[in-house]
């Protein structure tokens, strides 16, 4: 009898479910997408939890893995709840429980991001870091103003009338976007410096 490691089983399961999800998306089958999306999230959480258990680092990296796994689980729960609510002809967006799960999911991702941020902060030149953060924040704000608000203060006023959970979600999304843009900016800068 051939023994197969848990790593191999998780990898095969991830590839199979993701391939089925991709096929369902290409065929336009929203039913199968709704079924496979939470399965993908739960498998991703399983892989992240496996890496968390076997991670040699006991610092912020390990905490970050656990928080991202939690976000995957919350995402799966939100997908299942959304499917249930919509099957009963109820708009999931107006359900407070659904919105709170989404806020917890984003909060988990943001906390994970800040855990990595804290671990990296001590390893960087603080002045360069502050300059990078300021420039990326300004570029992100300019991007939002032009693309999403279309240079109109009326759209900004509409945003201010939204409920608290939506505003918290949007603020955390913005912080995560700035973090992603910051990472991309640093990668592009390193590539530019290395290639000359």
LINTAFEN-V258384 format. One record per residue. RES is the residue in three letters. OMEGA is omega in radians with two decimals (999 if undefined). BURIAL is + if it has 9 or more other ideal C-beta (glycine too) atoms within 8 Angstrom, else -. Layout:
BEGIN
res	omega	burial
RES	OMEGA	BURIAL
RES	OMEGA	BURIAL
END
This chain:
BEGIN
res	omega	burial
UNK	-3.12	-
UNK	3.09	-
UNK	-3.14	-
UNK	-3.09	-
UNK	3.11	-
UNK	3.12	-
UNK	3.13	-
UNK	3.13	-
UNK	3.12	+
UNK	3.14	+
UNK	3.14	-
UNK	3.12	-
UNK	3.13	+
UNK	-3.12	+
UNK	-3.12	-
UNK	-3.10	-
UNK	3.12	+
UNK	3.11	+
UNK	3.09	-
UNK	3.10	+
UNK	3.10	+
UNK	3.10	-
UNK	3.11	-
UNK	3.12	+
UNK	3.13	+
UNK	3.13	-
UNK	3.12	-
UNK	-3.13	-
UNK	-3.10	-
UNK	3.11	-
UNK	3.14	-
UNK	3.06	+
UNK	3.14	+
UNK	3.11	+
UNK	-3.04	-
UNK	-3.13	+
UNK	3.09	+
UNK	3.11	+
UNK	3.07	+
UNK	-3.12	+
UNK	3.14	+
UNK	3.07	+
UNK	3.09	+
UNK	3.09	+
UNK	3.10	+
UNK	3.12	+
UNK	3.13	+
UNK	3.11	+
UNK	3.07	+
UNK	3.12	+
UNK	3.10	+
UNK	-3.12	+
UNK	-3.06	-
UNK	-3.12	-
UNK	-3.13	+
UNK	-3.14	-
UNK	3.13	-
UNK	-3.12	-
UNK	-3.05	-
UNK	3.13	+
UNK	-3.12	+
UNK	3.10	+
UNK	3.14	+
UNK	3.11	+
UNK	-3.14	+
UNK	3.14	+
UNK	3.10	+
UNK	3.07	+
UNK	3.08	+
UNK	3.10	+
UNK	3.10	+
UNK	3.12	+
UNK	3.12	+
UNK	3.12	+
UNK	3.12	+
UNK	3.12	+
UNK	3.13	+
UNK	3.10	+
UNK	3.14	+
UNK	3.12	+
UNK	3.12	+
UNK	3.11	+
UNK	3.12	+
UNK	-3.11	-
UNK	-3.12	+
UNK	3.08	+
UNK	3.07	-
UNK	3.09	-
UNK	3.11	-
UNK	-3.13	-
UNK	-3.08	-
UNK	-3.08	+
UNK	-3.12	-
UNK	3.14	-
UNK	-3.09	+
UNK	3.12	-
UNK	3.11	-
UNK	-3.13	+
UNK	3.13	+
UNK	3.08	+
UNK	3.12	+
UNK	3.11	+
UNK	3.11	+
UNK	3.10	+
UNK	-3.13	+
UNK	3.10	+
UNK	3.09	+
UNK	3.10	+
UNK	3.14	+
UNK	3.11	+
UNK	3.08	+
UNK	3.12	+
UNK	-3.11	+
UNK	3.06	-
UNK	3.09	+
UNK	3.12	+
UNK	-3.13	+
UNK	-3.13	+
UNK	-3.13	+
UNK	-3.04	-
UNK	-3.09	+
UNK	-3.09	-
UNK	-3.05	-
UNK	3.02	-
UNK	-3.02	-
UNK	3.14	-
UNK	3.11	-
UNK	3.12	-
UNK	3.13	+
UNK	3.11	-
UNK	3.10	-
UNK	-3.11	+
UNK	3.14	+
UNK	-3.11	-
UNK	-3.13	-
UNK	3.08	+
UNK	3.13	+
UNK	3.11	-
UNK	3.11	+
UNK	3.12	+
UNK	3.11	-
UNK	3.10	-
UNK	3.13	-
UNK	-3.11	+
UNK	-3.09	+
UNK	-3.00	-
UNK	-3.02	-
UNK	-3.12	-
UNK	3.11	+
UNK	3.11	-
UNK	-3.09	-
UNK	3.12	-
UNK	3.09	-
UNK	3.11	-
UNK	3.08	+
UNK	3.10	+
UNK	3.08	-
UNK	3.12	-
UNK	-3.11	+
UNK	-3.14	-
UNK	-3.13	-
UNK	-3.14	-
UNK	-3.05	-
UNK	-3.10	-
UNK	3.11	+
UNK	3.12	+
UNK	3.10	+
UNK	3.11	+
UNK	-3.14	+
UNK	3.13	+
UNK	3.12	-
UNK	3.05	+
UNK	3.12	+
UNK	3.11	+
UNK	3.11	+
UNK	3.11	+
UNK	3.10	+
UNK	3.09	+
UNK	3.12	+
UNK	3.11	-
UNK	3.12	+
UNK	3.11	+
UNK	3.11	-
UNK	3.12	-
UNK	3.14	+
UNK	3.12	+
UNK	3.13	-
UNK	3.12	-
UNK	3.12	-
UNK	3.12	-
UNK	3.13	-
UNK	-3.11	-
UNK	-3.11	-
UNK	-3.08	-
UNK	3.06	-
UNK	999	-
END
